[in-house]
Each structure stands twice: as structure tokens, then as C-alpha cells.
Amino acid sequence: MAEEHPRSTLGPLVYFWIFNDKIIIDFHTGPNYPPAQLIIRLYASRNSHFKQGIYGYMPDGYEMPLASVDEAVEFIATQCGKRLA
């Protein structure tokens, strides 16, 4: 499910996709630029035998383990704030 948020004249378009095991946030800054993506992913034992827990992925591909849902919310808030600033 994609949800488009209002666009300001200075800010990017922001799209959210929410799935059972991940949240994807796309920041579109212009028609000729690729979107910057933030991803929060939940690895459960039924989905992955190698990883378990919550991980955040930055647009550059950096993976960050998150210890709790609170840390995941903080990750989203911090990274979205940086992208929208």
C-alpha cells in the first residue's frame, strides 16, 4: 500500500510501503534522480535462518541492527528528519 504525502515546494515526495516483514520509505527529490530508500526489516526465525531481529537499512546500503521497536521508531524519525531537512 503506497501513500503519498503532500509535497511542499522545497521538499521531496515521500512514499510509504508497509508489508508484514518490512517498512519501506522512498524519498523522491526529482524526476531524474533515483529515490533514496529507508528500510526497516524484521527477520523472524520462520523467514531467515541466518538473521533474527530488526534491522534498519540506509540509502547507501549500510545495515544497522536495532534492539527494539523503540530504536526502529527512532531510526525512522532521525533518518526522515535528515532527508527532509
Secondary structure, DSSP 8 states (H G I E B T S, - for coil): -EEE----SSS-EEEEEE-SSEEEEEEE--TTS--EEEEEEEE-TTT-SS--EEEEE-TT--EEEESSHHHHHHHHHHHHHHHH-
